[in-house]
Amino acid sequence: MKKTLLLAVLCALPLCAKAQEKTERLDSVVVSASRAGKQTPVTYTSLGKTELGQSNPMNSLPMTLNLLPSVVTFNEGGTGLGNSAMTIRGSKGSQINVTLNGITLNDAESQEVFWVNIPALTNLLSSVQVQRGLGTSANGAGAFGASINMNTAFVGSQPTGTAELSGGSYMTGITSVAFSSGLLPGGFYVSAAGNLSRTNGYIRNAQVHAQSVFAVLGWLRGKRSLRLTYLMGNQKSGITWDGIDLDQYAKDRTYNGAGEYYDENGNVHYYPNQTDNYRQHHVQLNYTRSFEGNLTWTNTLNYTRGDGYDEYYKSNKKLKNYGFPSDIEPARSDLIYRKAMDNDYGVAQSTLRYRSARLDVTGGVNLGGYRGGHWGTVLWTKTLGDVKSPDWYDNTGSKLDWAVFARAEYHPLDWLTAYLDLQYRGIHYSMKGVDDDWIEYGRADEDRLDYQAQWHFFNPRGGVTASWGGHKLYASVAVGNREPGRGDIKENIKGSGENPIRPEKMVDVEAGYVFTGKRLTASANLYLMEYTDMLLETGRLSSSGYAIKENVPRAWRRGVELAAAWQPLGWLKADGNLTLSMNQIADYTSYVPYEDYSGTVPVHYGKTTMLMSPSVIGMGRLSFVPGRSWLLSVDGKYVGKQYLDSSMREEMAIPQYFVMNAQIQKSFPVGPGNFQVAFYVHNLLNQMYYASGWRWESISLDDGTLYTGVGVYPQAPINFMLKVRFSF
């Protein structure tokens, strides 16, 4: 189920202040537990509110971050709305920790963040910090390649409002409104926002209909801050995660086989409701208190309730495998079914921070509890009509996750910073019930997901930073451990059991140099990410679109990241970045399943390059600002060759590609506010390319023949967006 806990990103907005400086100081404490400071020896890049506000309104957050170092993005529907994904240094979504105001947003079971129903997120953020590598300690499963730390937008003591309307290619339309009262008598404030987004997408069945509303009630008085936030979000999108094979890609790039079936005369039809649906309610209560003696205490309670389903049309299926009597006649029929889920997620978090001229210490505790249910229901069969069958599969997972951490930065000299970050995590996870794949393949009912495991991890980090003038040198070493996700575990259970799933471990060494001058900034970073028992995608997807992973004993990501920005004139700026890397597995063996999932067969490849890990990633951009009210920019992104699996077979390769974009913006003062018009062109050179994909493999039970196929995600050719915005 393509769901998202990330609808919570709109909540917990610190939207008021007795004075702007006071609000920022209190709220910076909330996010500081997982955010790197200027002297923290961690590799990171930050985007501010101005840069975020200039992005294409069609873009989800991954697409907005596309130009940052080592970032590669794609969208399943080919545009920016809908199911979007990103890799950072080759690490996929389940290895990227995402936080908003210090609260981890990754789904507790899948460890993923799904961005499909987060419209206009960039308008609500004051900053985003992307840490590459293990980074600082974070709650939840933690970063295993990168982390994204988001901070919500501040509103001062005066009332503010924004109305934004955008439209463009593929019948895309986005409407956003927001209002904040500012500080009211007694220290209270109230804020509200809403968003409607829809698009048909580039490929067939890539439509997205998303809505979200939120309300914030807060109180700020002296050294105390209290806020209550409620968010409701709802999305309905076409299923696009199957992609298309290369033969079909050559015939029609917009093809999508989701919901395809044939009638008695051989005519093709498409089921119109082959969709992914998800709704979420999110409530968060935050209390922050400052004390004398440079102490600040922050407490957050969070509760999320989500539910949704995928709906499918399937042809000529055995009805006995879907909860019907084994002697039913006829035995086969076309049918419509739903794969449904619901979840409850609660978090309690408390941090205490002490800050002086020489020492900055933060300690905290985090406790999270998750319950997720998964079941399937048949709605209709061609032979019986509308039906109400028993659930044809039903399983439940629960997870308890707790962590304690202590982090300190000490400045023994004005130019020297020593950094230490210690985290201890405990996890208890259990599953029970029957999985959908087993039923569909006619497996016996005794094959169940009954599973329990406990893990305890110690994750230390340390480093030093030396800075003088405009120069900074830093180096750090970090150790991280992480548990497998639900999809990893259940796919392993369905295998032969000869290779039980294991937690993964990484040692990350970072060393870098940063120069900051009046007209030039430049940086160079060397990284060595050494993995033991790395959980790496196999190239296969589950029936609900999750990337299936398995352990590889030893692997590494080693590279150098270069970045520079030069502003020779006040109205002209050039910036770019380049990543050169090796992403390898020491000795790779792929475990290919039999057609009926009754076992696996090892296929040995030796030393290989990891899937979806290009060795070259680069970006360049020219920005022209002829006046304060104008902005013109052109950028280009290059991504080198990638592989859909880790076998390095050329038939599994994604060719290199280069994509250019352009934008022009103009602002006008109108009465007490500001009116802005912006025009965006994506894929300026009209490149026909695909940016990601997956592969499937199986072994024949009869003669051991290896069958292989691929699915790729075509990206849209040249397309356009127009945005008008009024704010006061």
Solvent accessible surface area in square Angstrom, and as a share of the most:
residue,aa,sasa,rsa
1,M,13,0.06
2,K,19,0.08
3,K,3,0.01
4,T,1,0.00
5,L,7,0.03
6,L,0,0.00
7,L,1,0.00
8,A,1,0.01
9,V,0,0.00
10,L,5,0.02
11,C,2,0.01
12,A,3,0.02
13,L,1,0.01
14,P,4,0.02
15,L,11,0.05
16,C,4,0.02
17,A,0,0.00
18,K,117,0.50
19,A,45,0.35
20,Q,63,0.28
21,E,130,0.58
22,K,52,0.22
23,T,5,0.03
24,E,73,0.33
25,R,104,0.38
26,L,3,0.01
27,D,7,0.04
28,S,45,0.29
29,V,9,0.05
30,V,8,0.04
31,V,5,0.03
32,S,19,0.12
33,A,10,0.08
34,S,10,0.06
35,R,45,0.16
36,A,6,0.05
37,G,33,0.31
38,K,165,0.70
39,Q,56,0.25
40,T,1,0.01
41,P,0,0.00
42,V,14,0.08
43,T,5,0.03
44,Y,58,0.22
45,T,35,0.20
46,S,59,0.38
47,L,23,0.12
48,G,29,0.28
49,K,96,0.41
50,T,99,0.57
51,E,79,0.36
52,L,0,0.00
53,G,29,0.28
54,Q,54,0.24
55,S,19,0.12
56,N,18,0.09
57,P,18,0.12
58,M,6,0.02
59,N,42,0.22
60,S,8,0.05
61,L,3,0.01
62,P,0,0.00
63,M,25,0.11
64,T,21,0.12
65,L,0,0.00
66,N,27,0.14
67,L,29,0.14
68,L,16,0.08
69,P,8,0.05
70,S,0,0.00
71,V,0,0.00
72,V,9,0.05
73,T,14,0.08
74,F,32,0.13
75,N,0,0.00
76,E,8,0.03
77,G,5,0.05
78,G,2,0.02
79,T,8,0.05
80,G,1,0.01
81,L,16,0.08
82,G,5,0.05
83,N,11,0.06
84,S,10,0.06
85,A,37,0.29
86,M,8,0.04
87,T,13,0.08
88,I,0,0.00
89,R,8,0.03
90,G,5,0.05
91,S,0,0.00
92,K,41,0.17
93,G,21,0.20
94,S,3,0.02
95,Q,1,0.01
96,I,4,0.02
97,N,1,0.01
98,V,2,0.01
99,T,4,0.02
100,L,5,0.03
101,N,6,0.03
102,G,3,0.03
103,I,6,0.03
104,T,9,0.05
105,L,7,0.03
106,N,10,0.05
107,D,3,0.01
108,A,17,0.13
109,E,4,0.02
110,S,17,0.11
111,Q,4,0.02
112,E,34,0.15
113,V,11,0.06
114,F,18,0.08
115,W,15,0.05
116,V,4,0.02
117,N,1,0.00
118,I,9,0.04
119,P,6,0.04
120,A,21,0.16
121,L,6,0.03
122,T,16,0.09
123,N,33,0.17
124,L,27,0.14
125,L,0,0.00
126,S,19,0.12
127,S,22,0.14
128,V,0,0.00
129,Q,6,0.03
130,V,1,0.00
131,Q,1,0.01
132,R,15,0.06
133,G,0,0.00
134,L,1,0.00
135,G,8,0.08
136,T,5,0.03
137,S,4,0.03
138,A,11,0.09
139,N,19,0.10
140,G,17,0.16
141,A,13,0.10
142,G,16,0.15
143,A,5,0.04
144,F,2,0.01
145,G,0,0.00
146,A,0,0.00
147,S,11,0.07
148,I,1,0.00
149,N,3,0.02
150,M,0,0.00
151,N,11,0.06
152,T,0,0.00
153,A,10,0.08
154,F,42,0.17
155,V,22,0.13
156,G,21,0.21
157,S,44,0.28
158,Q,125,0.56
159,P,69,0.44
160,T,43,0.25
161,G,6,0.06
162,T,34,0.20
163,A,49,0.38
164,E,8,0.04
165,L,103,0.51
166,S,5,0.03
167,G,29,0.28
168,G,35,0.33
169,S,25,0.16
170,Y,57,0.22
171,M,145,0.65
172,T,7,0.04
173,G,27,0.26
174,I,5,0.03
175,T,54,0.32
176,S,14,0.09
177,V,81,0.47
178,A,36,0.28
179,F,105,0.44
180,S,4,0.03
181,S,13,0.09
182,G,0,0.00
183,L,49,0.24
184,L,75,0.38
185,P,126,0.79
186,G,34,0.32
187,G,6,0.05
188,F,102,0.42
189,Y,5,0.02
190,V,65,0.37
191,S,2,0.01
192,A,48,0.37
193,A,15,0.12
194,G,15,0.15
195,N,11,0.06
196,L,107,0.53
197,S,4,0.03
198,R,127,0.46
199,T,1,0.01
200,N,74,0.38
201,G,9,0.08
202,Y,30,0.11
203,I,6,0.03
204,R,73,0.27
205,N,17,0.09
206,A,5,0.04
207,Q,42,0.19
208,V,3,0.01
209,H,61,0.27
210,A,2,0.01
211,Q,58,0.26
212,S,2,0.01
213,V,74,0.42
214,F,10,0.04
215,A,49,0.38
216,V,1,0.01
217,L,101,0.50
218,G,3,0.03
219,W,64,0.22
220,L,6,0.03
221,R,115,0.42
222,G,36,0.35
223,K,74,0.31
224,R,96,0.35
225,S,7,0.05
226,L,70,0.35
227,R,5,0.02
228,L,82,0.41
229,T,0,0.00
230,Y,90,0.34
231,L,1,0.00
232,M,50,0.22
233,G,0,0.00
234,N,48,0.25
235,Q,1,0.01
236,K,85,0.36
237,S,3,0.02
238,G,2,0.02
239,I,2,0.01
240,T,5,0.03
241,W,4,0.01
242,D,66,0.34
243,G,9,0.08
244,I,6,0.03
245,D,71,0.37
246,L,69,0.34
247,D,109,0.56
248,Q,45,0.20
249,Y,35,0.13
250,A,89,0.69
251,K,160,0.68
252,D,60,0.31
253,R,32,0.12
254,T,47,0.27
255,Y,51,0.20
256,N,1,0.01
257,G,29,0.28
258,A,3,0.03
259,G,4,0.04
260,E,52,0.23
261,Y,49,0.18
262,Y,127,0.48
263,D,38,0.20
264,E,141,0.63
265,N,127,0.65
266,G,50,0.48
267,N,78,0.40
268,V,70,0.40
269,H,73,0.33
270,Y,77,0.29
271,Y,30,0.12
272,P,114,0.72
273,N,35,0.18
274,Q,8,0.04
275,T,1,0.00
276,D,0,0.00
277,N,16,0.08
278,Y,2,0.01
279,R,105,0.38
280,Q,1,0.00
281,H,64,0.28
282,H,4,0.02
283,V,59,0.34
284,Q,10,0.04
285,L,68,0.34
286,N,2,0.01
287,Y,64,0.24
288,T,2,0.01
289,R,58,0.21
290,S,5,0.03
291,F,73,0.30
292,E,140,0.63
293,G,51,0.49
294,N,88,0.45
295,L,61,0.31
296,T,9,0.05
297,W,102,0.36
298,T,4,0.02
299,N,37,0.19
300,T,6,0.03
301,L,103,0.51
302,N,7,0.04
303,Y,100,0.38
304,T,2,0.01
305,R,78,0.29
306,G,0,0.00
307,D,35,0.18
308,G,9,0.09
309,Y,53,0.20
310,D,0,0.00
311,E,5,0.02
312,Y,12,0.05
313,Y,17,0.06
314,K,63,0.27
315,S,53,0.34
316,N,89,0.46
317,K,63,0.27
318,K,83,0.35
319,L,1,0.00
320,K,109,0.46
321,N,18,0.09
322,Y,2,0.01
323,G,34,0.33
324,F,24,0.10
325,P,86,0.54
326,S,94,0.61
327,D,115,0.59
328,I,30,0.15
329,E,139,0.62
330,P,68,0.43
331,A,53,0.41
332,R,105,0.38
333,S,7,0.05
334,D,18,0.09
335,L,0,0.00
336,I,21,0.11
337,Y,3,0.01
338,R,78,0.28
339,K,9,0.04
340,A,16,0.12
341,M,3,0.01
342,D,22,0.11
343,N,0,0.00
344,D,37,0.19
345,Y,25,0.10
346,G,28,0.27
347,V,11,0.06
348,A,41,0.32
349,Q,13,0.06
350,S,27,0.18
351,T,9,0.05
352,L,86,0.43
353,R,26,0.09
354,Y,79,0.30
355,R,140,0.51
356,S,42,0.27
357,A,100,0.77
358,R,105,0.38
359,L,58,0.29
360,D,29,0.15
361,V,48,0.28
362,T,10,0.06
363,G,24,0.23
364,G,9,0.09
365,V,79,0.45
366,N,13,0.06
367,L,90,0.45
368,G,5,0.05
369,G,33,0.31
370,Y,9,0.03
371,R,82,0.30
372,G,0,0.00
373,G,6,0.05
374,H,18,0.08
375,W,73,0.26
376,G,0,0.00
377,T,19,0.11
378,V,0,0.00
379,L,57,0.28
380,W,66,0.23
381,T,0,0.00
382,K,95,0.40
383,T,62,0.36
384,L,86,0.43
385,G,23,0.22
386,D,126,0.65
387,V,34,0.19
388,K,174,0.74
389,S,9,0.06
390,P,92,0.58
391,D,69,0.36
392,W,9,0.03
393,Y,14,0.05
394,D,75,0.39
395,N,2,0.01
396,T,41,0.24
397,G,0,0.00
398,S,43,0.28
399,K,15,0.07
400,L,86,0.43
401,D,15,0.08
402,W,86,0.30
403,A,3,0.03
404,V,63,0.36
405,F,25,0.11
406,A,52,0.40
407,R,20,0.07
408,A,29,0.23
409,E,19,0.09
410,Y,108,0.41
411,H,42,0.19
412,P,50,0.32
413,L,85,0.42
414,D,129,0.67
415,W,126,0.44
416,L,47,0.23
417,T,3,0.02
418,A,39,0.30
419,Y,11,0.04
420,L,95,0.47
421,D,0,0.00
422,L,63,0.32
423,Q,9,0.04
424,Y,84,0.32
425,R,2,0.01
426,G,0,0.00
427,I,5,0.03
428,H,61,0.27
429,Y,6,0.02
430,S,23,0.15
431,M,5,0.02
432,K,130,0.55
433,G,6,0.06
434,V,14,0.08
435,D,2,0.01
436,D,9,0.05
437,D,9,0.05
438,W,4,0.02
439,I,28,0.14
440,E,41,0.18
441,Y,111,0.42
442,G,49,0.47
443,R,58,0.21
444,A,47,0.37
445,D,92,0.48
446,E,134,0.60
447,D,43,0.22
448,R,99,0.36
449,L,0,0.00
450,D,90,0.47
451,Y,50,0.19
452,Q,135,0.60
453,A,20,0.16
454,Q,121,0.54
455,W,29,0.10
456,H,104,0.46
457,F,17,0.07
458,F,106,0.44
459,N,6,0.03
460,P,37,0.24
461,R,16,0.06
462,G,21,0.20
463,G,16,0.15
464,V,80,0.46
465,T,0,0.00
466,A,21,0.16
467,S,25,0.16
468,W,122,0.43
469,G,85,0.82
470,G,26,0.25
471,H,59,0.26
472,K,31,0.13
473,L,86,0.43
474,Y,18,0.07
475,A,44,0.34
476,S,14,0.09
477,V,80,0.46
478,A,9,0.07
479,V,34,0.20
480,G,3,0.02
481,N,27,0.14
482,R,1,0.00
483,E,1,0.00
484,P,5,0.03
485,G,4,0.04
486,R,21,0.08
487,G,16,0.16
488,D,5,0.03
489,I,1,0.01
490,K,11,0.05
491,E,16,0.07
492,N,40,0.20
493,I,58,0.29
494,K,2,0.01
495,G,25,0.24
496,S,51,0.33
497,G,51,0.49
498,E,132,0.59
499,N,58,0.30
500,P,81,0.51
501,I,25,0.13
502,R,85,0.31
503,P,42,0.27
504,E,1,0.01
505,K,89,0.38
506,M,1,0.00
507,V,52,0.30
508,D,4,0.02
509,V,52,0.30
510,E,6,0.03
511,A,40,0.31
512,G,8,0.07
513,Y,75,0.28
514,V,42,0.24
515,F,55,0.23
516,T,81,0.47
517,G,28,0.27
518,K,195,0.83
519,R,119,0.43
520,L,74,0.37
521,T,53,0.31
522,A,32,0.25
523,S,39,0.25
524,A,38,0.30
525,N,7,0.04
526,L,95,0.47
527,Y,1,0.00
528,L,62,0.31
529,M,0,0.00
530,E,52,0.23
531,Y,3,0.01
532,T,72,0.42
533,D,29,0.15
534,M,0,0.00
535,L,0,0.00
536,L,3,0.01
537,E,9,0.04
538,T,9,0.06
539,G,6,0.05
540,R,32,0.12
541,L,39,0.19
542,S,15,0.09
543,S,47,0.31
544,S,16,0.10
545,G,7,0.07
546,Y,29,0.11
547,A,27,0.21
548,I,6,0.03
549,K,16,0.07
550,E,28,0.13
551,N,22,0.11
552,V,3,0.02
553,P,85,0.53
554,R,126,0.46
555,A,1,0.00
556,W,15,0.05
557,R,1,0.01
558,R,66,0.24
559,G,9,0.09
560,V,44,0.25
561,E,5,0.02
562,L,73,0.36
563,A,29,0.22
564,A,46,0.36
565,A,24,0.18
566,W,136,0.48
567,Q,67,0.30
568,P,33,0.21
569,L,83,0.41
570,G,62,0.60
571,W,122,0.43
572,L,37,0.19
573,K,75,0.32
574,A,29,0.23
575,D,21,0.11
576,G,23,0.22
577,N,14,0.07
578,L,64,0.32
579,T,3,0.02
580,L,77,0.38
581,S,14,0.09
582,M,103,0.46
583,N,6,0.03
584,Q,38,0.17
585,I,0,0.00
586,A,32,0.24
587,D,78,0.41
588,Y,4,0.02
589,T,33,0.19
590,S,4,0.03
591,Y,70,0.27
592,V,2,0.01
593,P,10,0.06
594,Y,61,0.23
595,E,80,0.36
596,D,43,0.22
597,Y,40,0.15
598,S,62,0.40
599,G,7,0.06
600,T,36,0.21
601,V,41,0.24
602,P,81,0.51
603,V,39,0.23
604,H,119,0.53
605,Y,62,0.24
606,G,14,0.14
607,K,122,0.52
608,T,5,0.03
609,T,30,0.18
610,M,1,0.00
611,L,5,0.03
612,M,6,0.02
613,S,5,0.03
614,P,4,0.03
615,S,58,0.37
616,V,49,0.28
617,I,4,0.02
618,G,9,0.09
619,M,21,0.09
620,G,36,0.35
621,R,75,0.27
622,L,82,0.41
623,S,15,0.09
624,F,70,0.29
625,V,58,0.33
626,P,85,0.53
627,G,27,0.26
628,R,254,0.93
629,S,40,0.26
630,W,96,0.34
631,L,22,0.11
632,L,61,0.30
633,S,6,0.04
634,V,55,0.31
635,D,14,0.07
636,G,6,0.06
637,K,5,0.02
638,Y,68,0.26
639,V,2,0.01
640,G,5,0.05
641,K,91,0.38
642,Q,3,0.01
643,Y,18,0.07
644,L,5,0.02
645,D,1,0.00
646,S,1,0.00
647,S,10,0.06
648,M,80,0.36
649,R,45,0.16
650,E,112,0.50
651,E,111,0.50
652,M,2,0.01
653,A,20,0.15
654,I,0,0.00
655,P,77,0.48
656,Q,112,0.50
657,Y,21,0.08
658,F,82,0.34
659,V,8,0.05
660,M,43,0.19
661,N,27,0.14
662,A,21,0.17
663,Q,39,0.17
664,I,66,0.33
665,Q,8,0.04
666,K,44,0.18
667,S,25,0.16
668,F,84,0.35
669,P,121,0.76
670,V,73,0.42
671,G,71,0.69
672,P,132,0.83
673,G,12,0.11
674,N,57,0.29
675,F,68,0.29
676,Q,32,0.14
677,V,46,0.27
678,A,1,0.00
679,F,80,0.33
680,Y,7,0.03
681,V,19,0.11
682,H,46,0.21
683,N,0,0.00
684,L,66,0.33
685,L,88,0.44
686,N,67,0.34
687,Q,69,0.31
688,M,105,0.47
689,Y,28,0.11
690,Y,24,0.09
691,A,3,0.02
692,S,4,0.03
693,G,7,0.07
694,W,40,0.14
695,R,6,0.02
696,W,106,0.37
697,E,5,0.02
698,S,19,0.12
699,I,13,0.07
700,S,8,0.05
701,L,95,0.47
702,D,140,0.72
703,D,105,0.55
704,G,43,0.41
705,T,54,0.32
706,L,71,0.35
707,Y,98,0.37
708,T,55,0.32
709,G,17,0.16
710,V,22,0.13
711,G,2,0.02
712,V,1,0.00
713,Y,10,0.04
714,P,2,0.01
715,Q,6,0.03
716,A,1,0.01
717,P,22,0.14
718,I,60,0.30
719,N,4,0.02
720,F,82,0.34
721,M,1,0.00
722,L,86,0.43
723,K,5,0.02
724,V,46,0.26
725,R,58,0.21
726,F,68,0.28
727,S,24,0.16
728,F,107,0.44
